[in-house]
């Protein structure tokens, strides 16, 4: 779309007309010239007719040049279509428990039970894809924690490596404190107010560093940790004699420690008993830790050089024509 940044410049377009009217008024008050000889009068009238025709042409060319110069001074600019520019958001580390207990099938989906790890993969994958503008990383932990994916804008890679994770690959214990310590190491030097960890587990810390102490270190580094305890609270199982009884598959979940870790670092603790609750938690986290809004800009291309170049070219062309015409008249005068 074409826009004029200094459109008020067109206000000076009538200026040459005002100058011409003033000059004409002065010229009308001057005394007329008298030609003593008839032949000289006829010759002068012929020259005046030629000059009059050249005068109109000169006026037309000068008018075009003036309009072009004013148009250039009004700064014509072409505005392109709006282009979104994603803004850098948070540094977000996802710490996911892949201990052997994550194979427990107690997450109900449409009447069927699926394993905890499969439910987590489905929900967290969608969460990762929604984090446009954030640098997302993935920590997997069990007997020990390890960085599966460094912080990156490549959300597809994070999702792929999450889906490839299998319970038991890192042992059977649960090192929550080590996962927190690894997250602190990776986020400590990142910009403040953008360092977030979302830690998900189904058990208690059974190896490595004390999570409470690790949380204190994270708080000192300005890292906020949201914790999620995953697992059903009650499922029906059949006994040896065929009788059904209710058991709590999440009896080992240490909610006290997870809540303490979240409160120490300024985060929140959440409880996910089924995939629907888990999905609602991650959508709520989208609100707590919103992704940056895209900023749009419209590319601008200045066009003032086009009318300016045309004005200069037309001026040079008219000057050349004037020189040629003057020399032609001079030669005719000599021959006469």
PEWO-V610571 format. One record per pair of residues at least 24 apart in sequence whose ideal C-beta (glycine too) atoms are under 8 Angstrom apart, sorted by the first residue. I is the first residue (numbers start at 0). GAP is how many residues later the second one is. Records with the same first field share a line. If there is no record, write none. Layout:
# PEWO-V610571
I = GAP  GAP
This chain:
# PEWO-V610571
0 = 77  78
1 = 74  75  76  77  301
2 = 73  74  75  76
3 = 70  71  72  73
4 = 69  70  71  72
5 = 67  68  69
6 = 67
7 = 66
8 = 61  64  65  66
9 = 60  61  64
11 = 58
12 = 53  54  57
15 = 46  47  50
53 = 271
57 = 260
60 = 253  257
63 = 250
64 = 246  249  250  253
67 = 239  240  242  243  246
68 = 238  239  242
70 = 236
71 = 232  233  234  235  236  239
72 = 231
74 = 227  229
75 = 226  227  228  230  231
76 = 223  224  225  226
77 = 222  223  225
78 = 219  220  221
79 = 218  219  220  221
80 = 217
81 = 214  215  216
82 = 213  214  215  216
83 = 210  211  212
84 = 209  210  211  212
85 = 46  47  206  208
86 = 46  205  206  207  208
87 = 45  47  204
88 = 42  44  45  46  105  202  203
89 = 44  45  104  105  106  199
90 = 43  44  46  60  96  99  100  103  104  105
91 = 39  42  43  44  45  104  105  106  197
92 = 43  44  45  46  58  90  93  94  103  104  105
93 = 30  34  42  43  44  45  64  68  103  104  106
94 = 44  45  46  50  84  85  87  88  102  103  104  105
95 = 24  28  42  43  44  45  66  69  104
96 = 44  45  77  79  103  104  105  106  133
97 = 42  43  44  67  68  69  70  71  72
98 = 42  43  44  68  69  71  72  73  74  75  102  103  104
99 = 42  67  68  72
100 = 66  71  73  101  102  151
101 = 65  100
102 = 64  65
103 = 98  127  145
105 = 125  126  129  143  144
106 = 123  124  125  167  168  171
107 = 124  166  167
108 = 165  166
112 = 122
113 = 161
114 = 52
115 = 86  114  115
116 = 48  49  50
118 = 111  155  156  159
119 = 80  110  158
120 = 41  42  44
121 = 153
122 = 152  155  156  159
123 = 38  76  158
124 = 34  37  38
125 = 153  156
126 = 155  156  158  159
127 = 27  30  31  34
128 = 26  30
129 = 156  161
130 = 24  160
131 = 159
132 = 158  159  161
133 = 157  158
136 = 49
137 = 24
138 = 40  43  44
139 = 25  29  30
140 = 29  33  34  35  37  38  41
141 = 25  26  27  28  29  30  31  32  33
142 = 27  28  29  30  32  64
143 = 26  27  31  34  63  64
144 = 25  30  33  34  36  37  63
145 = 24  36
146 = 35  39
149 = 36
150 = 35  39
170 = 36
172 = 33  34
173 = 27  29  30  31  32  33
174 = 30  31  32  33  34
175 = 25  28  29  32  35  38  81  85
176 = 28  31  32  33  34  36  37
177 = 29  30  31  36
179 = 29  31  34  35  37  38  45  81
180 = 28  33  36
182 = 35  40  42
183 = 30  33  34  37  39
186 = 34  36
187 = 33  35
191 = 30
192 = 29
194 = 26  27  28  29
195 = 27  28  29  30  71  93
196 = 26  27  28  29  68  70
197 = 27  28  30  87
198 = 26  27  28  29  59  62
199 = 27  28  30
200 = 26  27  28  29  52  57
201 = 27  28  29  48  50  51
202 = 49  50  51
203 = 48  49  50  53
204 = 49  52
210 = 46  47  49  50
211 = 45  48  49  52
213 = 47
214 = 45  46  49  50
215 = 48
217 = 46  47
218 = 45  46  47
222 = 42
223 = 41  42  43
224 = 36  37  39  40  42
225 = 36  41  42  43  44  59  62  63
226 = 31  32  34  35  40  41  42  43
227 = 30  41  42  43  44  50  53
228 = 24  26  29  40  41  42  43
229 = 42  48
230 = 41  42
231 = 41  42
232 = 40
